[in-house]
């Protein structure tokens, strides 16, 4: 088979590949970071590259490119620095970490005290251990002059260390999102948070949503292996970064807690997720899972454990459990609503007596996928807009705009509705159809771009191309907000409650943290009656994972929350289609 040379510009990376190799494969197998939001289906049009060959140059979609000759490929859109939300709700707990250390000075054996070595360590407590520890025990205690530190989790000794190491006990809590990963390094002796680290989830190169990744994992054993290795490698990178920046070593980390949606959970554990995407959407396991870190390739102390929080259902995972734990949904006498809009949208409604949850596939529009000028919350993204006598906007990083993120999308549609440029059905009016005094000031911004009516936000941009919102983008927003609103309505009906019965709305996640409540209510994402009751709680999933790491009681509480929440599968609800359709309008 013929081989060809690929040169990746602007870094001048040269790679030799076989004929008909896809460019996705070239990038992924050579560790070159590049995102394919639609998983390589050619639908999102966001993976454009410039290719140079003998016959000339052209711009193509990277996901559709196959190598049939020597090529130079310029990656037009360098990897962005993303603003990843790590702040979340905080509350105090009694420090009782999942892994503990106990220092002992053991009595030496003698003819009068000839107890076996294990009894000398554990007494008559009935505590368990493993064969490796027993094999190493006689030399370990004698070499350390009978001064040892026990590393315990629950009723098991997982390691015995020479002399007093009780001051070296770290743990990390992780929120593994579909888009981003956030990690928190904690001192388990003091409960103090030492540092926060974050990164994009490298699995995004296989698609922006969980369905794309389930497809990759389902097609071959190698696909599942790739996705597993990607997330484990990034977790290891973040652990290494966190300990290096705080002056510790990976070996001083003994425990991880992990919250993530059910797909991320399965991929981390290398569990086949294919049935999550097929009715009736059954996960392999929803119970908590505790594994030895080395068994899944995580590089911490050899005795380290990974405590994975439980899931609820196929599309409501441990991240929702962790968020509900952080918000103390299980202790509320009043009716409260938790909404976490990330790449997916999950909702929990209830009181301490009853809790109901559902999930909607609403997130991609709010994270920039499927939006013409959409992007995540990164430098260059328009994040807030106001249309009055002047059109004013803010840009993350205070740079020239490159696109628009979810909170900006919500704002601009809300503002266009108020200005009479978009009607209640979501239609951008023709310039001559705009009758409001305010709207008429901006009629010249209504244009056709590629045959689709659009509203220009800014022409002076970092890319040289205008940033705009078009009719298709508004339809995407309508689908997303309609699904969320329908989910809220069906949860209320299931609980036999009314909108006004809700005392507080918790908005979790980056999108929820940055959106303007008035915009969310203007477009109907959240019922207008709740505007004054909305509270952003940041990365609540990360907050819940931290609580579980610091307190065994909180970890057990998370388990109880997962069992208490009753999952509603919206696709089986007879009224969902009509409720969804009703909520499409503004």
C-alpha positions as CSV (number, residue, x, y, z in Angstrom):
1,X,0.0,0.0,0.0
2,X,1.2,3.5,-0.9
3,X,2.4,5.8,1.9
4,X,2.2,9.6,1.9
5,X,3.8,12.4,3.9
6,X,1.5,14.7,5.9
7,X,2.9,18.0,7.2
8,X,0.8,19.6,10.0
9,X,1.1,23.4,9.9
10,X,1.9,25.7,11.6
11,X,4.0,23.4,13.8
12,X,5.7,21.6,10.8
13,X,4.9,18.1,12.2
14,X,5.7,15.5,9.6
15,X,3.9,12.2,9.6
16,X,4.0,9.2,7.2
17,X,0.6,7.5,6.7
18,X,-0.9,4.8,4.5
19,X,-3.2,5.7,1.6
20,X,-6.8,6.4,2.5
21,X,-6.0,7.0,6.2
22,X,-8.6,9.4,7.6
23,X,-7.3,12.7,9.0
24,X,-9.1,12.0,12.2
25,X,-7.0,8.9,12.6
26,X,-3.8,10.9,11.7
27,X,-4.5,13.4,14.5
28,X,-5.7,11.1,17.2
29,X,-3.0,8.5,16.8
30,X,-0.3,11.1,16.9
31,X,-1.6,12.9,20.0
32,X,-2.5,16.2,18.1
33,X,-5.4,17.8,19.9
34,X,-8.2,18.9,17.6
35,X,-11.9,18.7,18.2
36,X,-14.6,17.1,16.1
37,X,-17.8,18.3,17.8
38,X,-20.1,16.0,15.7
39,X,-17.8,13.0,16.1
40,X,-16.7,13.2,12.4
41,X,-20.2,13.1,10.9
42,X,-19.5,16.2,8.8
43,X,-22.6,18.0,10.2
44,X,-21.3,20.7,12.4
45,X,-18.8,22.2,9.9
46,X,-16.5,23.3,12.8
47,X,-13.4,21.3,11.9
48,X,-12.2,23.2,8.9
49,X,-8.6,23.0,7.8
50,X,-6.6,24.4,4.9
51,X,-4.9,21.8,2.7
52,X,-2.0,22.4,0.3
53,X,-1.3,19.9,-2.5
54,X,0.2,19.9,-6.0
55,X,-3.1,21.1,-7.6
56,X,-3.4,24.1,-5.2
57,X,-5.0,24.8,-1.9
58,X,-8.5,24.6,-0.5
59,X,-10.5,24.6,2.7
60,X,-12.0,21.3,3.7
61,X,-13.6,19.6,6.7
62,X,-10.9,17.6,8.6
63,X,-13.3,14.9,9.5
64,X,-14.0,14.1,5.8
65,X,-10.4,14.3,4.6
66,X,-8.7,11.1,3.4
67,X,-5.0,11.0,2.5
68,X,-4.5,10.1,-1.2
69,X,-1.3,12.1,-1.8
70,X,1.4,14.2,-0.1
71,X,-0.3,17.0,1.8
72,X,0.4,20.0,4.0
73,X,-2.5,20.6,6.3
74,X,-2.9,23.9,8.2
75,X,-5.0,23.7,11.3
76,X,-6.9,27.0,11.1
77,X,-8.3,27.0,14.6
78,X,-5.6,26.5,17.2
79,X,-6.7,24.9,20.5
80,X,-8.4,27.4,22.6
81,X,-7.9,28.1,26.3
82,X,-11.2,27.4,27.8
83,X,-12.7,29.0,30.9
84,X,-13.6,25.9,33.0
85,X,-15.8,26.4,36.0
86,X,-14.3,24.9,39.1
87,X,-16.1,27.1,41.7
88,X,-19.0,25.5,43.4
89,X,-21.2,25.5,46.5
90,X,-19.3,25.0,49.7
91,X,-20.4,23.8,53.1
92,X,-18.6,22.6,56.3
93,X,-18.6,18.9,57.2
94,X,-17.0,16.9,60.0
95,X,-13.6,15.6,58.7
96,X,-13.8,11.9,58.4
97,X,-12.1,11.0,55.0
98,X,-12.6,7.9,53.0
99,X,-9.0,6.9,53.6
100,X,-7.3,7.4,57.0
101,X,-3.9,6.9,58.5
102,X,-3.1,5.7,62.0
103,X,0.4,5.7,63.5
104,X,1.3,2.8,65.9
105,X,4.3,2.0,68.0
106,X,3.9,-1.8,68.4
107,X,5.0,-3.8,71.4
108,X,7.9,-6.1,70.5
109,X,7.3,-9.8,70.6
110,X,8.8,-11.8,73.4
111,X,8.4,-15.2,75.0
112,X,5.8,-13.7,77.3
113,X,4.1,-11.9,74.4
114,X,4.3,-14.2,71.4
115,X,1.2,-13.1,69.5
116,X,1.3,-13.3,65.8
117,X,2.4,-10.3,63.8
118,X,-1.0,-9.5,62.4
119,X,-2.7,-9.6,65.8
120,X,0.1,-7.2,67.0
121,X,-1.0,-4.8,64.3
122,X,-4.8,-5.2,64.2
123,X,-5.6,-6.6,67.6
124,X,-9.0,-8.4,67.8
125,X,-10.8,-5.8,65.7
126,X,-11.7,-8.1,62.9
127,X,-10.2,-5.7,60.4
128,X,-9.4,-7.1,57.0
129,X,-6.3,-6.9,54.8
130,X,-4.8,-8.6,51.7
131,X,-2.2,-11.3,51.0
132,X,0.5,-8.9,49.8
133,X,0.4,-7.0,53.1
134,X,0.7,-10.2,55.1
135,X,3.6,-11.4,52.9
136,X,5.5,-8.1,53.5
137,X,4.4,-7.7,57.2
138,X,7.3,-9.5,59.1
139,X,10.1,-7.6,57.5
140,X,8.1,-4.3,57.3
141,X,7.5,-4.0,61.1
142,X,11.0,-5.2,62.1
143,X,12.8,-2.9,59.6
144,X,10.9,0.0,60.9
145,X,11.6,-0.8,64.6
146,X,8.0,-1.8,65.1
147,X,6.9,1.8,64.3
148,X,4.3,1.8,61.5
149,X,1.5,3.7,59.9
150,X,-1.7,1.9,58.9
151,X,-3.6,3.1,55.8
152,X,-7.2,2.2,56.2
153,X,-10.4,2.4,54.3
154,X,-13.5,1.3,56.1
155,X,-12.7,-2.0,57.9
156,X,-9.7,-2.8,55.7
157,X,-6.0,-2.1,56.0
158,X,-4.8,-1.3,52.5
159,X,-1.2,-0.5,53.3
160,X,1.3,-0.6,56.1
161,X,4.1,2.0,55.9
162,X,7.3,2.2,57.8
163,X,7.5,4.8,60.6
164,X,5.2,7.8,60.9
165,X,3.8,8.9,57.6
166,X,0.5,10.2,59.0
167,X,1.2,13.8,57.8
168,X,1.2,12.7,54.1
169,X,-2.4,12.0,53.2
170,X,-3.9,13.6,50.1
171,X,-6.9,13.0,48.1
172,X,-8.4,14.3,44.9
173,X,-12.1,14.9,43.9
174,X,-12.9,14.8,40.2
175,X,-15.9,16.0,38.2
176,X,-15.6,14.3,34.8
177,X,-17.9,16.1,32.4
178,X,-18.5,15.3,28.8
179,X,-16.7,18.5,27.9
180,X,-14.4,19.3,30.8
181,X,-12.7,17.7,33.7
182,X,-12.2,19.5,37.0
183,X,-10.0,18.2,39.8
184,X,-9.5,19.3,43.4
185,X,-6.5,18.3,45.5
186,X,-7.3,18.1,49.2
187,X,-5.3,17.6,52.4
188,X,-7.2,14.8,54.1
189,X,-5.5,15.5,57.5
190,X,-6.8,19.1,57.6
191,X,-9.6,19.1,55.1
192,X,-8.0,22.0,53.3
193,X,-8.2,22.4,49.5
194,X,-4.7,22.9,48.1
195,X,-5.3,23.6,44.4
196,X,-7.9,23.2,41.6
197,X,-6.9,22.0,38.2
198,X,-8.9,21.5,35.0
199,X,-8.7,20.5,31.4
200,X,-10.9,19.8,28.4
201,X,-12.0,16.2,28.2
202,X,-9.7,14.8,25.5
203,X,-12.6,12.5,24.4
204,X,-14.1,15.5,22.6
205,X,-12.1,14.6,19.6
206,X,-14.5,11.7,19.2
207,X,-17.6,13.9,19.4
208,X,-19.1,16.7,21.6
209,X,-21.9,14.6,23.0
210,X,-22.2,11.2,24.7
211,X,-24.0,9.5,21.9
212,X,-21.1,10.1,19.5
213,X,-18.7,8.5,22.0
214,X,-21.0,5.6,22.8
215,X,-21.0,4.9,19.0
216,X,-17.2,4.9,18.9
217,X,-17.0,2.6,22.0
218,X,-19.7,0.3,20.6
219,X,-18.1,-0.2,17.1
220,X,-15.0,-2.0,18.4
221,X,-13.0,-3.1,21.4
222,X,-10.3,-0.7,20.3
223,X,-12.8,2.2,20.4
224,X,-13.7,1.6,24.0
225,X,-10.0,1.2,24.9
226,X,-9.1,4.5,23.2
227,X,-11.8,6.4,25.1
228,X,-10.9,4.8,28.4
229,X,-7.2,5.6,27.9
230,X,-7.9,9.2,26.9
231,X,-9.8,10.1,30.1
232,X,-7.4,8.1,32.4
233,X,-4.4,9.9,30.8
234,X,-5.9,13.3,31.4
235,X,-6.8,12.4,35.1
236,X,-3.1,11.4,35.5
237,X,-2.0,14.7,33.9
238,X,-4.2,16.7,36.3
239,X,-2.9,14.7,39.3
240,X,0.7,15.3,38.3
241,X,0.0,19.0,37.7
242,X,-1.8,19.4,41.1
243,X,0.9,17.7,43.2
244,X,3.8,19.3,41.3
245,X,2.4,22.8,41.8
246,X,1.9,22.2,45.6
247,X,5.2,20.5,46.3
248,X,3.8,16.9,46.8
249,X,4.2,13.6,44.9
250,X,1.6,11.4,43.3
251,X,2.5,8.7,45.8
252,X,1.1,10.9,48.6
253,X,-2.4,10.8,47.0
254,X,-4.3,7.9,48.5
255,X,-7.9,8.4,47.4
256,X,-10.0,9.8,44.5
257,X,-13.7,10.4,44.4
258,X,-15.2,10.7,40.9
259,X,-18.5,12.1,39.8
260,X,-19.6,12.0,36.1
261,X,-22.5,11.2,34.0
262,X,-23.3,7.5,33.3
263,X,-21.5,7.4,30.0
264,X,-18.3,9.0,31.4
265,X,-18.6,6.5,34.3
266,X,-18.7,3.5,32.0
267,X,-15.9,4.8,29.8
268,X,-13.6,5.5,32.8
269,X,-14.1,1.9,34.0
270,X,-13.9,0.5,30.5
271,X,-17.4,-0.8,30.7
272,X,-19.2,-1.2,27.4
273,X,-21.8,1.7,27.2
274,X,-23.6,0.6,24.0
275,X,-26.9,-0.2,25.7
276,X,-27.1,3.4,27.2
277,X,-28.0,4.6,23.7
278,X,-30.6,1.9,23.0
279,X,-34.1,1.7,24.5
280,X,-34.7,1.0,27.3
281,X,-31.3,2.8,28.0
282,X,-30.0,0.4,30.6
283,X,-26.6,1.1,32.4
284,X,-24.4,-1.8,33.4
285,X,-24.3,-0.6,37.0
286,X,-25.7,2.2,39.0
287,X,-24.3,1.2,42.4
288,X,-21.2,2.9,43.8
289,X,-18.0,1.3,42.6
290,X,-14.7,1.2,44.5
291,X,-11.6,0.0,42.7
292,X,-7.9,-0.1,43.2
293,X,-6.4,2.9,41.4
294,X,-3.9,0.7,39.5
295,X,-6.6,-1.5,38.1
296,X,-7.7,1.4,35.8
297,X,-4.3,2.9,35.3
298,X,-4.5,5.8,37.6
299,X,-1.1,6.8,39.0
300,X,-1.3,7.5,42.7
301,X,-0.1,5.6,45.8
302,X,0.0,1.9,45.0
303,X,-2.5,1.3,47.8
304,X,-4.7,4.1,46.5
305,X,-8.5,3.6,46.0
306,X,-10.9,5.2,43.6
307,X,-14.4,5.8,45.0
308,X,-16.9,6.3,42.2
309,X,-20.2,7.8,43.1
310,X,-23.4,6.0,42.1
311,X,-25.5,6.7,39.1
312,X,-29.3,7.0,38.9
313,X,-30.1,5.9,35.4
314,X,-28.8,5.8,31.8
315,X,-28.9,9.5,31.3
316,X,-28.8,10.7,34.9
317,X,-25.4,10.0,36.5
318,X,-23.2,10.4,39.5
319,X,-22.7,14.1,38.6
320,X,-26.4,14.7,39.4
321,X,-26.1,12.7,42.6
322,X,-23.1,14.8,43.6
323,X,-24.9,18.1,42.7
324,X,-27.9,17.0,44.8
325,X,-25.6,16.2,47.7
326,X,-23.9,19.6,47.5
327,X,-27.3,21.4,47.3
328,X,-28.7,19.2,50.2
329,X,-31.8,18.3,48.2
330,X,-32.4,15.4,50.5
331,X,-32.8,17.7,53.6
332,X,-35.2,20.3,52.3
333,X,-38.7,20.6,53.7
334,X,-39.6,23.0,50.8
335,X,-39.9,22.1,47.2
336,X,-36.7,22.8,45.3
337,X,-35.6,22.4,41.7
338,X,-32.0,21.6,40.6
339,X,-31.1,22.1,37.0
340,X,-27.7,21.2,35.6
341,X,-27.3,22.2,31.9
342,X,-24.0,21.0,30.5
343,X,-23.7,18.9,27.3
344,X,-26.8,17.2,28.6
345,X,-29.6,18.7,30.8
346,X,-30.5,17.0,34.1
347,X,-33.1,18.1,36.5
348,X,-34.1,17.0,40.1
349,X,-37.3,18.2,41.8
350,X,-38.5,17.5,45.2
351,X,-38.2,17.6,49.0
352,X,-36.5,15.4,51.5
353,X,-39.5,13.1,51.3
354,X,-39.7,12.6,47.5
355,X,-37.2,13.4,44.7
356,X,-37.8,13.0,41.0
357,X,-35.2,13.4,38.1
358,X,-35.2,13.5,34.4
359,X,-32.8,14.2,31.6
360,X,-33.1,16.0,28.3
361,X,-30.7,16.2,25.3
362,X,-30.6,19.9,25.5
363,X,-27.0,20.9,26.1
364,X,-25.2,21.1,22.8
365,X,-26.8,24.3,21.7
366,X,-25.9,25.9,25.0
367,X,-22.3,24.8,24.6
368,X,-21.9,26.2,21.1
369,X,-22.4,23.0,19.1
370,X,-24.8,23.2,16.2
371,X,-24.7,27.1,16.4
372,X,-23.3,28.9,13.4
373,X,-20.9,31.1,15.3
374,X,-21.2,29.0,18.5
375,X,-18.3,28.3,20.8
376,X,-17.7,27.3,24.4
377,X,-17.1,29.8,27.2
378,X,-13.5,30.6,26.1
379,X,-11.6,33.8,25.4
380,X,-13.2,35.5,22.4
381,X,-16.8,34.3,23.2
382,X,-19.5,36.9,23.4
383,X,-21.1,36.0,26.8
384,X,-23.6,38.8,27.4
385,X,-25.5,41.1,25.2
386,X,-27.9,44.1,25.7
387,X,-29.9,45.8,23.0
388,X,-31.1,49.3,23.8
389,X,-30.2,52.6,22.3
390,X,-26.8,50.9,21.6
391,X,-26.0,47.2,21.1
392,X,-23.6,46.4,23.9
393,X,-21.8,43.1,24.6
394,X,-19.0,41.6,26.7
395,X,-16.4,39.2,25.5
396,X,-14.6,36.6,27.6
397,X,-11.0,37.7,27.8
398,X,-11.9,41.2,26.7
399,X,-10.6,40.5,23.2
400,X,-12.2,40.9,19.7
401,X,-15.1,38.5,19.5
402,X,-14.6,35.1,17.7
403,X,-18.1,33.7,18.3
404,X,-20.9,33.4,20.9
405,X,-21.3,31.0,23.8
406,X,-24.5,29.7,25.5
407,X,-25.1,32.6,27.9
408,X,-24.7,35.0,25.0
409,X,-27.0,33.0,22.7
410,X,-29.7,33.2,25.4
411,X,-29.2,36.9,25.9
412,X,-29.3,37.8,22.2
413,X,-32.6,35.9,21.6
414,X,-34.1,37.4,24.7
415,X,-33.1,40.9,23.5
416,X,-34.3,40.3,19.9
417,X,-37.6,39.2,21.3
418,X,-37.9,42.4,23.4
419,X,-36.9,44.5,20.4
420,X,-39.5,43.0,18.2
421,X,-37.0,41.6,15.7
422,X,-37.8,38.0,16.6
423,X,-41.5,37.0,16.9
424,X,-43.1,34.7,19.5
425,X,-42.7,31.8,17.0
426,X,-39.0,32.3,16.9
427,X,-39.0,33.8,13.4
428,X,-36.5,36.6,12.5
429,X,-38.6,39.2,10.8
430,X,-37.7,40.7,7.5
431,X,-36.3,44.3,7.9
432,X,-39.5,45.8,6.5
433,X,-41.6,43.6,9.0
434,X,-39.9,45.1,12.1
435,X,-42.4,47.7,13.4
436,X,-41.2,48.5,17.0
437,X,-39.3,51.8,17.4
438,X,-36.3,50.0,19.0
439,X,-36.2,47.2,16.5
440,X,-36.2,49.7,13.6
441,X,-32.8,51.0,14.8
442,X,-31.3,47.6,14.0
443,X,-33.0,46.7,10.8
444,X,-29.8,47.0,8.8
445,X,-28.3,44.2,10.8
446,X,-30.9,41.7,9.4
447,X,-29.3,40.1,6.4
448,X,-29.2,36.8,4.5
449,X,-26.0,34.7,5.0
450,X,-25.7,31.6,2.9
451,X,-29.4,31.9,2.1
452,X,-30.5,32.0,5.8
453,X,-31.8,35.1,7.5
454,X,-29.4,36.3,10.2
455,X,-28.8,39.1,12.7
456,X,-25.3,40.6,12.7
457,X,-23.8,41.1,16.1
458,X,-20.4,42.3,15.2
459,X,-18.4,42.6,12.0
460,X,-15.1,43.7,13.6
461,X,-14.0,40.3,14.8
462,X,-10.9,38.2,15.6
463,X,-11.6,35.9,12.6
464,X,-12.3,38.5,10.0
465,X,-15.8,37.0,9.6
466,X,-18.9,38.5,11.2
467,X,-20.4,37.0,14.4
468,X,-24.1,36.5,13.9
469,X,-27.1,34.5,14.9
470,X,-29.3,33.0,12.2
471,X,-32.7,31.5,11.9
472,X,-31.4,27.9,12.3
473,X,-29.6,28.9,15.5
474,X,-32.8,30.2,17.0
475,X,-34.5,26.9,16.1
476,X,-31.7,25.0,17.9
477,X,-32.3,27.2,21.0
478,X,-36.0,26.6,20.8
479,X,-35.5,22.8,20.7
480,X,-33.1,23.0,23.7
481,X,-35.1,25.3,25.8
482,X,-38.4,23.5,24.9
483,X,-36.9,20.2,26.2
484,X,-35.8,21.7,29.5
485,X,-39.1,23.5,30.0
486,X,-41.0,20.3,29.2
487,X,-38.9,18.4,31.6
488,X,-39.7,20.9,34.4
489,X,-43.4,20.7,33.6
490,X,-43.5,16.9,33.7
491,X,-41.6,16.8,36.9
492,X,-44.0,19.2,38.5
493,X,-47.0,17.1,37.3
494,X,-45.4,13.9,38.6
495,X,-44.9,15.6,42.0
496,X,-48.4,17.0,41.8
497,X,-47.1,20.5,42.4
498,X,-47.4,23.9,40.7
499,X,-44.6,26.3,39.5
500,X,-45.3,28.7,42.4
501,X,-44.8,25.9,44.9
502,X,-41.1,25.9,44.1
503,X,-39.2,27.8,46.8
504,X,-35.7,27.8,45.1
505,X,-34.1,26.9,41.8
506,X,-30.5,25.8,41.9
507,X,-28.6,26.3,38.6
508,X,-25.5,24.1,38.4
509,X,-22.8,24.0,35.9
510,X,-20.9,26.6,33.8
511,X,-23.9,27.6,31.7
512,X,-26.2,27.9,34.7
513,X,-23.5,29.9,36.5
514,X,-23.1,32.6,33.8
515,X,-26.6,32.9,32.3
516,X,-28.8,35.9,33.2
517,X,-32.0,34.7,34.9
518,X,-34.1,37.4,33.2
519,X,-32.9,36.0,29.8
520,X,-33.7,32.5,30.8
521,X,-37.2,33.5,31.8
522,X,-37.7,35.7,28.8
523,X,-37.2,32.9,26.3
524,X,-39.1,30.4,28.5
525,X,-36.2,28.2,29.5
526,X,-37.3,28.6,33.1
527,X,-40.9,29.7,34.1
528,X,-41.1,33.4,34.6
529,X,-42.5,33.0,38.1
530,X,-39.2,31.6,39.3
531,X,-37.0,34.5,38.1
532,X,-36.4,35.8,41.7
533,X,-35.8,32.4,43.1
534,X,-32.8,31.4,41.0
535,X,-29.5,30.7,42.6
536,X,-26.3,29.7,40.7
537,X,-24.3,27.1,42.6
538,X,-21.4,26.7,40.2
539,X,-19.7,23.3,39.7
540,X,-22.0,21.5,42.2
541,X,-20.9,18.1,40.9
542,X,-17.3,18.9,41.9
543,X,-18.5,20.2,45.2
544,X,-20.3,17.0,45.9
545,X,-17.3,14.9,45.0
546,X,-15.2,16.9,47.5
547,X,-17.7,16.4,50.3
548,X,-17.8,12.7,49.6
549,X,-13.9,12.6,49.8
550,X,-13.7,14.5,53.0
551,X,-16.5,12.6,54.8
552,X,-17.4,9.0,54.8
553,X,-20.9,10.0,56.0
554,X,-21.3,12.3,53.0
555,X,-20.3,9.5,50.7
556,X,-22.9,7.2,52.2
557,X,-25.4,10.1,52.0
558,X,-24.7,10.3,48.2
559,X,-25.5,6.6,48.0
560,X,-28.8,7.1,49.8
561,X,-29.6,10.1,47.5
562,X,-29.1,7.9,44.4
563,X,-31.5,5.4,45.8
564,X,-34.1,8.0,46.8
565,X,-34.3,9.8,43.5
566,X,-36.9,8.3,41.2
567,X,-36.0,8.6,37.5
568,X,-38.6,9.7,35.0
569,X,-37.9,8.5,31.4
570,X,-39.4,11.4,29.4
571,X,-39.6,9.4,26.1
572,X,-42.1,7.1,27.8
573,X,-44.3,9.9,29.1
574,X,-47.4,10.1,26.9
575,X,-47.7,13.9,27.3
576,X,-44.0,14.7,26.6
577,X,-44.4,15.4,22.8
578,X,-47.3,17.8,23.3
579,X,-45.7,19.5,26.3
580,X,-42.5,19.8,24.4
581,X,-44.3,21.3,21.3
582,X,-46.1,23.7,23.5
583,X,-42.8,25.0,24.9
584,X,-41.1,25.6,21.6
585,X,-42.6,29.0,21.2
586,X,-41.4,32.1,23.1
